């Protein structure tokens, strides 16, 4: 099973336990900072207290706005606090003055994004501020929007507009088209020999190269 593909039941929500530093603790993604990764256990009172302190500091600290790992840690603390306290409202109250329900909700949703998306947030390829809007939509539209961010260098404003349109009832393809983006369009660099053979077969079969690539990938994903 793959996390991509329309009919392959790609995960669209977090599958690992809330608060566990699966991405933040991965050295291949965060380097030496993986050692700093904190786990937040919503069932442990001391860990929950740490989460509350972390959320309070996160809400009050704009200096880390460009620090993806910092933002992911804050998101994890928000999600753990919600799980431990039982509601967004109680989590906000536990974190203290200056922490709103809206703040807790937005960042908890980022923590709940699937691993395939969170990896790109950690690597700085999807800005945390954009991830907040990706997390506003659900289901497969969430994946489509995230991949469009990667493939088309979408601005945060564009991501916000698409998320709002989808939540207002538009399908994600139409919402992206309004921003001049074609869903499923990306640039690929192939080894010259593969590129030449792809073009040759496409010519002989009177087909677009993308059709042959899609068929080959579908077969490979199903076999895998």
C-alpha positions as CSV (number, residue, x, y, z in Angstrom):
1,X,0.0,0.0,0.0
2,X,1.2,3.5,-0.8
3,X,0.4,6.9,0.7
4,X,-0.3,8.2,-2.8
5,X,-2.8,7.2,-5.5
6,X,-6.6,7.7,-5.7
7,X,-7.7,4.2,-5.1
8,X,-5.0,2.8,-2.8
9,X,-6.6,4.0,0.5
10,X,-3.8,6.4,1.4
11,X,-3.7,7.4,5.1
12,X,-5.0,11.0,5.5
13,X,-4.7,11.2,9.3
14,X,-2.0,10.5,11.9
15,X,-1.5,6.8,12.6
16,X,1.2,7.0,15.3
17,X,0.3,7.8,19.0
18,X,-0.4,11.4,19.9
19,X,2.7,13.2,21.2
20,X,5.2,10.7,20.0
21,X,8.1,12.3,18.2
22,X,8.0,10.1,15.1
23,X,9.2,12.9,12.8
24,X,10.9,15.2,15.2
25,X,13.0,12.3,16.5
26,X,14.1,11.1,13.1
27,X,17.8,12.1,12.5
28,X,17.4,11.8,8.8
29,X,14.8,14.6,8.9
30,X,15.9,16.8,11.8
31,X,19.6,16.0,12.1
32,X,21.2,16.5,15.5
33,X,18.0,18.1,16.7
34,X,16.4,14.7,16.9
35,X,18.1,14.4,20.2
36,X,16.0,17.3,21.5
37,X,12.7,15.6,20.6
38,X,10.3,15.5,23.4
39,X,7.5,13.0,23.8
40,X,4.2,14.2,25.3
41,X,2.2,11.4,26.9
42,X,-1.4,12.6,27.4
43,X,-1.9,9.9,30.0
44,X,1.0,10.9,32.2
45,X,0.4,13.9,34.6
46,X,4.0,15.1,34.5
47,X,4.2,14.9,30.7
48,X,0.9,16.7,30.4
49,X,2.2,19.5,32.6
50,X,5.2,19.7,30.4
51,X,2.9,19.9,27.4
52,X,0.9,22.7,29.0
53,X,4.2,24.7,29.6
54,X,5.3,24.0,26.1
55,X,2.0,25.2,24.6
56,X,2.2,28.4,26.7
57,X,5.7,29.1,25.5
58,X,4.8,28.2,21.9
59,X,1.9,30.6,21.9
60,X,4.0,33.4,23.3
61,X,7.1,32.9,21.2
62,X,7.0,34.2,17.7
63,X,10.8,34.0,17.4
64,X,10.5,30.4,16.3
65,X,8.1,31.1,13.5
66,X,10.6,30.0,10.8
67,X,11.7,27.0,12.8
68,X,9.8,23.9,11.6
69,X,11.0,21.6,14.3
70,X,10.0,24.1,17.0
71,X,6.6,24.4,15.4
72,X,6.1,20.7,15.2
73,X,7.0,20.3,18.9
74,X,4.5,23.0,19.7
75,X,1.9,21.2,17.6
76,X,2.6,17.9,19.4
77,X,2.2,19.6,22.8
78,X,-1.2,21.1,21.7
79,X,-2.5,17.7,20.5
80,X,-1.3,15.9,23.6
81,X,-2.9,18.6,25.8
82,X,-6.2,18.3,24.0
83,X,-6.2,14.5,24.4
84,X,-5.2,14.7,28.0
85,X,-7.7,17.4,29.0
86,X,-10.6,16.1,26.8
87,X,-11.4,19.3,24.8
88,X,-9.9,22.2,23.0
89,X,-11.5,24.6,25.6
90,X,-10.0,22.7,28.6
91,X,-6.6,22.5,26.9
92,X,-6.6,26.2,26.3
93,X,-7.5,26.9,29.9
94,X,-4.8,24.6,31.1
95,X,-2.2,26.3,29.0
96,X,-3.0,29.7,30.5
97,X,-3.7,33.2,29.5
98,X,-3.0,34.1,25.9
99,X,-3.7,30.6,24.5
100,X,-6.9,30.5,22.6
101,X,-9.1,27.6,21.5
102,X,-8.4,28.5,17.9
103,X,-4.7,28.3,18.4
104,X,-4.9,24.9,20.1
105,X,-7.2,23.6,17.4
106,X,-5.1,24.8,14.5
107,X,-1.9,23.3,15.7
108,X,-3.4,20.1,17.0
109,X,-4.6,19.5,13.4
110,X,-1.1,19.9,12.1
111,X,0.1,17.2,14.5
112,X,-2.7,15.0,13.2
113,X,-1.6,15.2,9.6
114,X,-0.3,11.9,8.1
115,X,3.4,11.1,8.3
116,X,3.8,11.6,4.5
117,X,2.9,15.3,4.9
118,X,4.6,15.9,8.3
119,X,7.9,14.8,6.8
120,X,7.9,17.7,4.4
121,X,7.0,20.1,7.1
122,X,10.0,18.9,9.1
123,X,12.2,19.3,6.0
124,X,11.0,22.8,5.4
125,X,9.4,22.0,2.1
126,X,5.9,22.8,3.5
127,X,5.8,25.8,5.8
128,X,4.1,25.2,9.1
129,X,1.8,28.2,8.3
130,X,0.8,26.4,5.1
131,X,0.4,23.1,6.9
132,X,-2.2,24.7,9.2
133,X,-4.4,25.3,6.2
134,X,-3.7,21.9,4.7
135,X,-4.9,20.4,8.0
136,X,-8.2,22.3,7.7
137,X,-9.4,20.0,4.9
138,X,-10.0,16.3,5.3
139,X,-9.8,13.1,3.4
140,X,-8.0,12.7,0.1
141,X,-8.3,16.5,-0.6
142,X,-5.7,17.0,2.2
143,X,-3.1,14.9,0.3
144,X,-3.9,16.6,-3.0
145,X,-3.4,20.0,-1.5
146,X,-0.2,19.1,0.3
147,X,1.3,17.6,-3.0
148,X,0.2,20.7,-4.9
149,X,2.1,22.8,-2.3
150,X,5.3,20.8,-3.1
151,X,4.8,20.7,-6.9
152,X,3.7,24.3,-7.5
153,X,5.4,26.3,-4.8
154,X,2.1,27.6,-3.5
155,X,2.0,30.6,-1.2
156,X,0.3,30.4,2.2
157,X,-2.4,32.7,0.8
158,X,-3.1,30.3,-2.0
159,X,-3.2,27.3,0.3
160,X,-5.6,29.2,2.6
161,X,-7.9,30.1,-0.3
162,X,-8.0,26.5,-1.6
163,X,-8.7,25.2,1.9
164,X,-11.5,27.7,2.4
165,X,-13.0,26.8,-1.0
166,X,-12.9,23.1,-0.2
167,X,-14.6,23.6,3.1
168,X,-17.2,25.7,1.4
169,X,-18.1,22.7,-0.8
170,X,-15.8,23.0,-3.8
171,X,-13.9,20.0,-5.0
172,X,-10.1,20.3,-4.6
173,X,-9.4,20.1,-8.3
174,X,-11.7,23.1,-9.0
175,X,-10.3,25.0,-6.0
176,X,-6.7,24.5,-7.2
177,X,-7.7,25.4,-10.8
178,X,-8.9,28.8,-9.4
179,X,-5.3,29.4,-8.4
180,X,-4.0,28.4,-11.8
181,X,-2.9,24.9,-10.6
182,X,-3.6,21.7,-12.4
183,X,-4.2,18.8,-10.0
184,X,-1.7,15.9,-10.7
185,X,0.7,18.0,-12.8
186,X,4.3,17.8,-11.8
187,X,7.7,17.9,-13.5
188,X,9.8,14.7,-13.5
189,X,13.5,14.2,-14.4
190,X,14.1,10.8,-15.9
191,X,17.4,9.0,-16.9
192,X,17.9,9.7,-20.6
193,X,17.5,6.1,-21.6
194,X,14.1,5.8,-19.7
195,X,13.0,9.2,-21.1
196,X,13.8,8.1,-24.7
197,X,12.0,4.8,-24.3
198,X,9.0,6.5,-22.7
199,X,8.7,8.9,-25.6
200,X,9.2,6.1,-28.2
201,X,6.4,4.0,-26.7
202,X,4.1,7.0,-26.3
203,X,4.6,7.8,-30.0
204,X,4.0,4.3,-31.2
205,X,0.9,3.9,-29.0
206,X,-0.4,7.4,-29.8
207,X,-0.6,8.2,-26.1
208,X,0.5,11.0,-23.9
209,X,3.6,10.1,-21.8
210,X,1.7,10.9,-18.6
211,X,-0.8,8.2,-19.4
212,X,1.9,5.5,-19.7
213,X,3.6,6.7,-16.6
214,X,0.4,6.6,-14.7
215,X,-0.4,3.1,-15.9
216,X,3.1,1.9,-15.0
217,X,3.0,3.5,-11.5
218,X,-0.5,2.1,-10.8
219,X,0.7,-1.4,-11.6
220,X,3.8,-0.9,-9.5
221,X,1.9,0.4,-6.5
222,X,-0.7,-2.4,-6.6
223,X,2.1,-5.0,-6.9
224,X,3.9,-3.4,-3.9
